[in-house]
Amino acid sequence: MPSINRATRNAAQRRYHARHRDKLLLEMHEYYQAHKAQHREAAKAWRTANPEKHKASIKAAKDKTRDAIRRKGREYYAAHREERLAYRRAYYAAHKERAQELARRWNAANHDKVMGYVHQRNAKTRGATIANLSAAQWSAIKVAYKFRCAYCGRTMNRLTQDHVIPLSKGGQHVPENIVPACSSCNKRKYNKLAPTNTAAVRLML
Ligand SMILES: [Zn+2]
């Protein structure tokens, strides 16, 4: 039975390799050192002949490293979670005013993002389906409405995101369901359906 012979031979080979591991590694190393120039030339020729494969292998190596770093980071955080949280709490307590000032400044500079978060949180608490509205989509909507409130038509610097079908009535936080509104119209409209046709906006998104 040749398959048994092969299995026996493989097992014998594995035992041999295990027994002579150091010697074999040294031999491999010496062989590589002796043929270094040829190896380099061959590798270079392969890279030139297979640029796409070469690029892919570099990417794969980078991905592998990045994944390993992330995994280590997650493992470290998991193992030191309480410690890290305690440190952050202590740091925040010691720098509270500075942290609050930074948060205020960030919120002021990122008004649209903040409003997006607020809407998402509101939608979540009402059990609506969450979908993202990117900053670019929100900009496109405002351009489509020429920076005017969809209800009173006034041009405003600071427009709020108003949901045509309110989130509380099953509307979604998606570009098709969002129009710009001044804050007073937004507040007044609360939970009523908007008489706005958003077809023009849809074309722009
Ligand atoms: Zn208005």
Boltz pocket constraint, residues with backbone or C-beta under 6 A from the ligand:
constraints:
  - pocket:
      binder: B
      contacts: [[A, 149], [A, 150], [A, 151], [A, 152], [A, 153], [A, 154], [A, 181], [A, 182], [A, 183], [A, 184], [A, 185], [A, 186]]
      max_distance: 6.0
